[in-house]
Amino acid sequence: MRPIFDAVLVNRPFGEPGVLVDLKFERRAILFDIGDVTCLPTRKLLRVSDVFVSHTHMDHFAGFDHLLRVCLGRDTGVALYGPRRFIEQLEHKLAAYTWNLVENYATDFVITAHELDAGSHMQRARFRSRARFERESLPGQAAPDGLLLDCASFRVRTIALEHHAIPSLAFGFEEETHINVWKNRLAELGLPTGPWLTHLKEQVRARAPDDTQIRVHWRTRNGARDKMISLGELKTQVLEFLPGQKVCYVTDVADNPRNREALAHFLRGADLLFIEAVFLEEDREHAERKAHLTARAAGEIARAAGVRNAVPFHFSPRYLGREGELRAEFAAGFDSA
């Protein structure tokens, strides 16, 4: 089974936090946090359709300016998601620049901002380059069970965690079920490959009834062929369904019972977890004052949730030259019985 996405850290573990999820076959990518993104090539930044911001400390949000500078004037737009006051903060960020020439651009670059309130609801606003990025209110949107984005091939959920006196959002990328085609079974049935398979998968994802008729049209040496087959029959005979992968991102959270309990539920079943491991256990008191995780605590959280693989990051620069110690403590927490 070929993975449909790559999920990688934007920077090295001692650099600013962030993860890029690149959807290989959709010409699209999403970002979890947007601190320093200057290391990402322009071709990748131009693929970014959605940015999920855990909180607006500078090392998690300052890179928005670079993304805007790269994408402005291009035939694209971007959606942003963040915690309370996020729309107001984005508005101030955009208002810091002079936009007297931007309406002359050939394309209208549109930023759609989403702000998660204390419940399961999002406030929304739009900022358009042709309107000099003046704030335009949009109708709110429900976010049941933390659901921020629901697409045909994936969804993104969030949970708010404690980080000092502010919330920090953790995110989960949930890939839809993989639908694979058994080509040998197609051949046995005398059916071709082709665009009709894309339509077939679309009907399956749309949960169309099994008696829905799928048209298979192709050409042979003897002329055109046309056949109608029920969706249920095709699902049984030529399709294979495999569970999609789940990737989670956790950063800037206090190590307390409430956060641990919430993460144990939110991270359950994750195939890959990116989780901050800022301090060594010898500096636990400092970690508590800063409301960050130690490497040991990060490993324990990953183990308690039963995640399959975990990547620690956001190492404090005070440990430059001691990366091995951070990784060893994380492994001790993750692997301990």
C-alpha positions as CSV (number, residue, x, y, z in Angstrom):
1,M,0.0,0.0,0.0
2,R,1.5,3.3,-1.1
3,P,1.1,6.1,1.5
4,I,-0.8,9.1,0.2
5,F,1.1,11.6,2.4
6,D,4.4,12.4,4.1
7,A,4.5,13.9,7.6
8,V,7.8,15.5,8.6
9,L,9.2,18.0,11.0
10,V,9.7,21.4,9.4
11,N,12.9,22.1,11.3
12,R,15.4,20.0,13.3
13,P,14.4,19.1,16.9
14,F,16.2,22.1,18.3
15,G,14.6,24.4,15.8
16,E,11.1,26.0,15.9
17,P,8.2,23.6,16.1
18,G,6.1,22.6,13.1
19,V,5.1,19.6,11.0
20,L,4.3,19.5,7.3
21,V,1.8,17.0,6.0
22,D,2.3,16.7,2.2
23,L,-0.6,15.0,0.4
24,K,1.3,13.5,-2.5
25,F,-1.6,13.0,-5.0
26,E,-3.6,16.1,-4.3
27,R,-1.1,18.9,-4.9
28,R,-1.9,20.0,-1.4
29,A,-0.2,20.2,2.0
30,I,-1.1,21.3,5.5
31,L,1.0,22.7,8.3
32,F,0.8,22.2,12.1
33,D,2.2,25.5,13.4
34,I,4.0,28.1,11.3
35,G,7.1,29.4,13.1
36,D,10.3,29.5,11.0
37,V,9.3,28.0,7.6
38,T,12.1,29.6,5.5
39,C,13.7,26.1,5.1
40,L,10.7,24.9,3.1
41,P,11.1,25.4,-0.7
42,T,8.6,27.7,-2.5
43,R,7.1,24.7,-4.4
44,K,6.0,23.2,-1.0
45,L,4.8,26.4,0.5
46,L,2.6,27.0,-2.6
47,R,0.9,23.6,-1.9
48,V,-0.1,24.7,1.7
49,S,-3.9,25.0,1.8
50,D,-4.5,24.9,5.6
51,V,-2.5,26.0,8.6
52,F,-3.3,24.8,12.1
53,V,-1.8,27.0,14.8
54,S,-1.5,25.6,18.3
55,H,-1.2,29.1,19.9
56,T,0.2,32.4,18.9
57,H,3.6,32.6,20.7
58,M,6.1,33.9,18.1
59,D,7.9,30.6,17.5
60,H,4.5,29.0,16.4
61,F,3.1,31.9,14.3
62,A,5.8,34.2,13.0
63,G,6.2,32.3,9.8
64,F,2.8,33.4,8.5
65,D,4.4,36.5,7.1
66,H,6.8,34.4,5.0
67,L,4.0,32.2,3.7
68,L,2.0,35.2,2.8
69,R,4.9,36.9,1.0
70,V,5.5,33.7,-1.1
71,C,1.9,33.1,-2.0
72,L,0.6,36.6,-2.5
73,G,-0.3,37.2,-6.1
74,R,-0.5,33.5,-6.8
75,D,-3.7,31.7,-7.8
76,T,-4.3,30.2,-4.4
77,G,-5.6,31.0,-0.9
78,V,-5.2,29.6,2.6
79,A,-7.3,28.7,5.6
80,L,-6.0,29.2,9.1
81,Y,-7.2,27.7,12.3
82,G,-6.3,28.8,15.8
83,P,-7.4,29.3,19.5
84,R,-9.4,32.1,21.1
85,R,-8.6,35.6,19.9
86,F,-6.9,34.1,16.8
87,I,-8.9,36.2,14.3
88,E,-8.2,39.4,16.1
89,Q,-4.4,38.6,16.2
90,L,-4.4,37.7,12.5
91,E,-6.2,41.0,11.8
92,H,-3.5,43.0,13.7
93,K,-0.8,41.1,11.9
94,L,-2.2,42.0,8.5
95,A,-2.9,45.6,9.5
96,A,0.8,46.1,10.3
97,Y,1.5,46.4,6.5
98,T,0.6,48.9,3.9
99,W,-1.6,47.4,1.1
100,N,-2.2,50.3,-1.3
101,L,-0.9,48.3,-4.3
102,V,-2.2,44.8,-3.6
103,E,-5.6,45.3,-5.3
104,N,-3.7,45.6,-8.6
105,Y,-2.7,41.9,-8.5
106,A,-4.3,39.7,-11.1
107,T,-5.6,37.2,-8.5
108,D,-7.5,37.7,-5.2
109,F,-5.6,36.0,-2.4
110,V,-8.1,35.0,0.2
111,I,-7.3,34.1,3.8
112,T,-10.1,32.3,5.7
113,A,-9.6,32.4,9.5
114,H,-11.2,30.0,12.0
115,E,-11.1,30.6,15.7
116,L,-12.1,27.8,18.1
117,D,-14.1,29.1,21.0
118,A,-14.4,27.5,24.5
119,G,-17.1,25.0,23.1
120,S,-17.4,23.1,19.9
121,H,-17.9,26.1,17.7
122,M,-15.7,28.2,15.4
123,Q,-15.9,31.9,14.7
124,R,-14.9,32.7,11.1
125,A,-13.6,35.7,9.1
126,R,-12.2,36.4,5.7
127,F,-9.4,38.7,4.6
128,R,-9.1,39.4,0.8
129,S,-6.1,41.0,-0.9
130,R,-8.5,43.0,-3.2
131,A,-10.1,44.4,-0.1
132,R,-6.6,45.3,1.3
133,F,-7.1,42.5,3.9
134,E,-9.9,44.3,5.7
135,R,-11.7,41.9,8.0
136,E,-15.0,40.5,6.7
137,S,-17.1,38.5,9.2
138,L,-18.4,35.1,8.1
139,P,-21.1,32.9,9.6
140,G,-19.8,30.6,12.4
141,Q,-19.3,26.9,11.9
142,A,-19.8,23.9,14.2
143,A,-16.8,21.9,15.3
144,P,-18.4,18.7,16.8
145,D,-15.9,16.7,18.7
146,G,-13.1,19.1,17.8
147,L,-13.6,18.5,14.0
148,L,-12.0,21.5,12.2
149,L,-11.7,20.2,8.6
150,D,-13.5,17.3,6.9
151,C,-12.3,16.4,3.4
152,A,-12.9,13.5,1.1
153,S,-9.5,11.9,1.9
154,F,-8.8,13.2,5.5
155,R,-10.0,15.1,8.5
156,V,-8.3,17.2,11.2
157,R,-9.5,17.3,14.8
158,T,-8.2,19.3,17.8
159,I,-8.3,19.4,21.5
160,A,-7.5,22.4,23.8
161,L,-4.8,21.8,26.4
162,E,-3.4,23.9,29.2
163,H,-0.2,25.9,28.7
164,H,0.2,28.5,31.4
165,A,-2.9,30.8,31.3
166,I,-3.7,30.1,27.6
167,P,-4.9,27.1,25.6
168,S,-2.6,25.3,23.3
169,L,-4.3,23.2,20.6
170,A,-3.2,19.7,19.8
171,F,-4.1,18.4,16.4
172,G,-4.9,15.0,14.8
173,F,-4.7,14.2,11.1
174,E,-7.0,11.3,10.3
175,E,-6.7,9.7,6.9
176,E,-9.8,8.2,5.4
177,T,-10.0,4.5,4.7
178,H,-7.7,3.4,1.9
179,I,-9.5,2.0,-1.1
180,N,-7.3,-0.2,-3.2
181,V,-8.2,-1.9,-6.5
182,W,-7.3,-5.6,-7.1
183,K,-6.1,-5.4,-10.7
184,N,-5.9,-9.1,-11.0
185,R,-9.6,-9.4,-10.2
186,L,-10.4,-6.7,-12.7
187,A,-8.6,-8.8,-15.3
188,E,-10.5,-12.0,-14.3
189,L,-13.7,-10.1,-14.8
190,G,-12.6,-8.7,-18.1
191,L,-12.7,-5.2,-16.9
192,P,-10.2,-2.4,-17.7
193,T,-8.5,0.1,-15.5
194,G,-9.4,3.8,-16.3
195,P,-11.1,6.9,-15.0
196,W,-14.2,4.9,-14.1
197,L,-12.3,3.6,-11.0
198,T,-12.0,7.1,-9.7
199,H,-15.7,7.5,-10.0
200,L,-16.2,4.2,-8.3
201,K,-14.1,5.3,-5.3
202,E,-15.9,8.6,-5.2
203,Q,-19.3,6.8,-5.0
204,V,-17.9,4.5,-2.2
205,R,-16.7,7.5,-0.2
206,A,-20.0,9.3,-0.7
207,R,-21.7,6.2,0.8
208,A,-23.9,5.6,-2.2
209,P,-26.3,2.7,-2.0
210,D,-25.0,-0.7,-3.1
211,D,-27.6,-0.9,-5.9
212,T,-26.1,2.3,-7.6
213,Q,-25.1,1.4,-11.1
214,I,-21.5,2.1,-12.2
215,R,-20.9,2.6,-15.9
216,V,-17.7,1.0,-17.2
217,H,-16.8,2.2,-20.7
218,W,-13.7,1.2,-22.7
219,R,-12.5,0.6,-26.2
220,T,-11.0,-2.6,-27.7
221,R,-9.8,-3.6,-31.1
222,N,-13.4,-4.7,-31.8
223,G,-14.9,-1.4,-30.9
224,A,-16.4,0.3,-27.8
225,R,-17.6,-1.7,-24.8
226,D,-20.1,-0.6,-22.2
227,K,-21.2,-2.3,-19.1
228,M,-23.3,-1.4,-16.0
229,I,-22.3,-3.1,-12.7
230,S,-23.7,-2.5,-9.2
231,L,-21.6,-0.7,-6.7
232,G,-22.2,-3.5,-4.2
233,E,-20.8,-6.1,-6.6
234,L,-17.7,-4.1,-7.4
235,K,-17.0,-3.4,-3.7
236,T,-17.1,-7.1,-3.0
237,Q,-15.2,-8.3,-6.0
238,V,-12.5,-5.7,-6.9
239,L,-12.0,-3.4,-3.9
240,E,-9.9,-3.7,-0.8
241,F,-10.5,-1.5,2.2
242,L,-7.7,-0.7,4.6
243,P,-7.7,1.6,7.6
244,G,-6.2,5.0,7.1
245,Q,-3.4,6.4,9.3
246,K,-3.6,8.8,12.1
247,V,-0.9,11.5,12.8
248,C,-1.0,13.7,15.9
249,Y,0.9,16.8,16.9
250,V,1.3,18.0,20.5
251,T,3.4,20.9,21.7
252,D,3.6,23.5,24.5
253,V,1.5,21.7,27.1
254,A,1.8,21.5,30.9
255,D,2.4,18.1,32.5
256,N,-0.6,17.8,34.7
257,P,-3.3,15.1,35.2
258,R,-5.9,16.9,33.1
259,N,-3.7,17.2,30.1
260,R,-2.5,13.6,30.5
261,E,-6.0,12.3,30.7
262,A,-7.1,14.3,27.7
263,L,-4.1,13.2,25.6
264,A,-4.6,9.5,26.5
265,H,-8.0,9.7,24.8
266,F,-7.1,12.1,21.9
267,L,-4.0,10.2,20.8
268,R,-5.4,6.7,21.1
269,G,-4.7,4.7,18.0
270,A,-2.2,7.2,16.5
271,D,0.2,5.7,14.0
272,L,2.6,8.6,14.4
273,L,2.9,11.2,17.1
274,F,5.0,14.3,17.0
275,I,5.3,15.5,20.6
276,E,7.4,18.1,22.4
277,A,10.2,16.9,24.7
278,V,11.6,20.2,25.8
279,F,13.5,19.6,29.0
280,L,15.5,16.8,30.7
281,E,14.0,15.2,33.9
282,E,16.8,16.8,36.0
283,D,15.1,20.2,35.1
284,R,11.5,19.1,35.9
285,E,10.9,22.0,38.2
286,H,11.9,24.4,35.4
287,A,9.7,22.5,33.0
288,E,6.7,22.9,35.3
289,R,7.3,26.7,35.6
290,K,7.4,26.9,31.8
291,A,4.4,24.6,31.4
292,H,6.3,22.3,29.0
293,L,6.9,18.5,28.9
294,T,10.1,16.8,29.9
295,A,11.4,14.1,27.5
296,R,10.5,11.4,30.0
297,A,6.9,12.8,30.4
298,A,6.5,13.0,26.6
299,G,7.5,9.3,26.3
300,E,5.1,8.3,29.0
301,I,2.2,10.1,27.4
302,A,2.9,8.4,24.1
303,R,3.1,5.0,25.7
304,A,-0.1,5.6,27.8
305,A,-2.0,6.4,24.5
306,G,-0.6,3.3,22.8
307,V,0.7,5.2,19.8
308,R,2.7,3.1,17.3
309,N,5.6,5.5,16.6
310,A,6.6,8.8,18.2
311,V,9.0,11.6,17.3
312,P,10.2,13.9,20.0
313,F,11.0,17.6,19.0
314,H,11.1,21.2,20.3
315,F,14.3,20.4,22.3
316,S,15.4,23.4,24.5
317,P,18.7,25.0,23.1
318,R,20.1,24.7,26.7
319,Y,20.8,21.0,25.7
320,L,22.8,21.7,22.6
321,G,25.3,18.9,22.5
322,R,23.2,16.7,24.7
323,E,20.6,15.5,22.2
324,G,21.3,11.9,23.0
325,E,20.3,12.4,26.6
326,L,16.9,13.8,25.6
327,R,16.3,11.0,23.2
328,A,17.3,8.4,25.8
329,E,15.0,9.8,28.4
330,F,12.2,9.9,25.8
331,A,12.8,6.3,24.9
332,A,12.8,5.3,28.6
333,G,9.4,6.8,29.0
334,F,8.0,5.4,25.7
335,D,9.4,1.9,26.0
336,S,9.1,1.2,29.7
337,A,6.9,-1.6,30.8
